[in-house]
Amino acid sequence: ITNDKGRLSKEDIEKMVQEAEKYKSEDEEHKKKVEAKNALENYAYNMRNTIRDDKIASKLPAADKKKIEDAVEEAIQWLDGNQLAEADEFEDKMKELEGICNPIIAKMYQGAGADVAGGMDEDGPSAGGSGAGPTIEEVD
């Protein structure tokens, strides 16, 4: 806060600086709360979209898919009813949802990774083979 035109007294400036400091912590708390809420919301909707993706849905057992769907719907319902919750409440809900979804998704990717790796042919191109990169010519 500056006094470019000399319109503010020293006391006015001091008062404004003190108010800015006073509200700084409140602003930071509000920012933290909004970020935590947005993170939970984004994660829930991303998980919902992920399990609705045909490529992924086909790799998930029905029970696991239902478990994620139920957890996501419950989190979204909780968000709708708790818009004014504190940051730590949003963070706790996020951990709870991640605790349900992450192991299932990780298990699915591990299973898919094993299928992909198991399908590699021995005859496939090897990394570092003679055809694995551009030919470089020395020019003087």
C-alpha positions as CSV (number, residue, x, y, z in Angstrom):
1,I,0.0,0.0,0.0
2,T,1.6,3.2,-1.1
3,N,0.7,6.9,-0.8
4,D,1.5,8.3,-4.2
5,K,-0.5,11.5,-4.1
6,G,-0.2,12.3,-0.4
7,R,-3.9,11.8,0.2
8,L,-3.5,9.4,3.1
9,S,-2.2,10.2,6.5
10,K,0.4,8.1,8.2
11,E,-2.2,6.7,10.5
12,D,-4.5,5.7,7.5
13,I,-1.6,3.9,5.9
14,E,-0.7,2.1,9.1
15,K,-4.3,1.1,9.7
16,M,-4.5,-0.3,6.1
17,V,-1.3,-2.3,6.5
18,Q,-2.5,-3.8,9.8
19,E,-5.8,-4.8,8.2
20,A,-4.0,-6.4,5.3
21,E,-1.9,-8.4,7.7
22,K,-4.9,-9.3,9.8
23,Y,-6.8,-10.7,6.7
24,K,-3.8,-12.3,5.2
25,S,-4.1,-15.5,7.4
26,E,-7.9,-15.6,6.7
27,D,-7.3,-15.4,3.0
28,E,-4.7,-18.2,3.2
29,E,-7.1,-20.4,5.1
30,H,-9.8,-19.7,2.6
31,K,-7.4,-20.4,-0.3
32,K,-6.4,-23.7,1.3
33,K,-10.0,-24.7,1.8
34,V,-10.9,-23.9,-1.8
35,E,-7.9,-25.8,-3.1
36,A,-8.7,-28.9,-1.0
37,K,-12.4,-28.8,-2.1
38,N,-11.3,-28.5,-5.8
39,A,-8.8,-31.3,-5.5
40,L,-11.5,-33.6,-4.1
41,E,-14.0,-32.6,-6.7
42,N,-11.5,-33.0,-9.5
43,Y,-10.4,-36.4,-8.3
44,A,-14.0,-37.7,-7.8
45,Y,-15.0,-36.6,-11.3
46,N,-11.8,-37.9,-12.9
47,M,-12.4,-41.3,-11.3
48,R,-16.0,-41.3,-12.5
49,N,-14.8,-40.5,-16.0
50,T,-12.0,-43.1,-15.8
51,I,-14.4,-46.0,-14.9
52,R,-16.8,-44.9,-17.6
53,D,-14.1,-45.1,-20.2
54,D,-14.7,-48.3,-22.2
55,K,-11.0,-49.2,-22.4
56,I,-10.7,-49.1,-18.6
57,A,-14.2,-50.4,-17.7
58,S,-13.5,-53.5,-19.7
59,K,-10.4,-54.3,-17.6
60,L,-12.1,-53.8,-14.3
61,P,-14.1,-56.5,-12.5
62,A,-17.7,-55.6,-12.0
63,A,-17.3,-55.6,-8.2
64,D,-14.3,-53.2,-8.3
65,K,-16.1,-50.9,-10.7
66,K,-19.1,-50.8,-8.4
67,K,-16.9,-50.2,-5.4
68,I,-15.4,-47.1,-7.1
69,E,-18.7,-45.9,-8.5
70,D,-20.3,-46.1,-5.0
71,A,-17.3,-44.3,-3.4
72,V,-17.3,-41.6,-6.0
73,E,-21.0,-41.0,-5.8
74,E,-20.8,-40.9,-2.0
75,A,-18.0,-38.3,-2.2
76,I,-19.9,-36.2,-4.7
77,Q,-23.0,-36.3,-2.4
78,W,-20.9,-35.4,0.6
79,L,-19.4,-32.4,-1.4
80,D,-22.9,-31.2,-2.3
81,G,-23.9,-31.2,1.3
82,N,-20.7,-29.9,2.8
83,Q,-19.7,-26.9,0.7
84,L,-18.6,-25.0,3.8
85,A,-16.5,-27.8,5.3
86,E,-13.0,-27.0,6.5
87,A,-9.8,-27.8,4.4
88,D,-8.9,-30.8,6.7
89,E,-12.4,-32.3,6.2
90,F,-12.0,-32.1,2.4
91,E,-8.5,-33.6,2.7
92,D,-9.8,-36.5,4.9
93,K,-12.5,-37.2,2.4
94,M,-9.9,-37.2,-0.4
95,K,-7.7,-39.7,1.5
96,E,-10.7,-41.9,2.1
97,L,-11.7,-41.9,-1.7
98,E,-8.1,-42.4,-2.7
99,G,-7.8,-45.3,-0.3
100,I,-10.7,-47.0,-2.1
101,C,-9.8,-46.1,-5.7
102,N,-6.0,-46.2,-5.9
103,P,-5.5,-49.8,-5.0
104,I,-8.1,-50.9,-7.5
105,I,-6.7,-48.8,-10.3
106,A,-3.1,-49.8,-9.5
107,K,-4.2,-53.5,-9.5
108,M,-5.8,-53.0,-12.9
109,Y,-2.7,-51.3,-14.4
110,Q,-0.4,-54.0,-13.0
111,G,-2.6,-56.7,-14.6
112,A,-2.6,-54.7,-17.9
113,G,1.1,-54.2,-17.7
114,A,1.7,-57.9,-17.3
115,D,-0.5,-58.6,-20.3
116,V,1.5,-56.1,-22.4
117,A,4.9,-57.4,-21.3
118,G,3.8,-61.0,-21.7
119,G,2.8,-60.3,-25.2
120,M,6.2,-59.2,-26.4
121,D,7.9,-61.4,-29.0
122,E,11.4,-62.5,-28.6
123,D,11.9,-61.5,-32.2
124,G,10.9,-57.9,-31.5
125,P,13.3,-55.0,-32.0
126,S,15.8,-54.7,-29.2
127,A,16.7,-51.4,-27.7
128,G,20.1,-50.3,-29.0
129,G,19.9,-52.4,-32.1
130,S,21.6,-51.2,-35.3
131,G,18.2,-49.9,-36.7
132,A,17.2,-48.2,-33.5
133,G,18.1,-44.6,-34.4
134,P,19.2,-42.2,-37.1
135,T,22.4,-42.7,-39.1
136,I,24.9,-40.0,-38.4
137,E,27.4,-39.0,-41.0
138,E,30.6,-37.0,-40.2
139,V,30.9,-34.0,-42.6
140,D,34.0,-31.9,-42.8
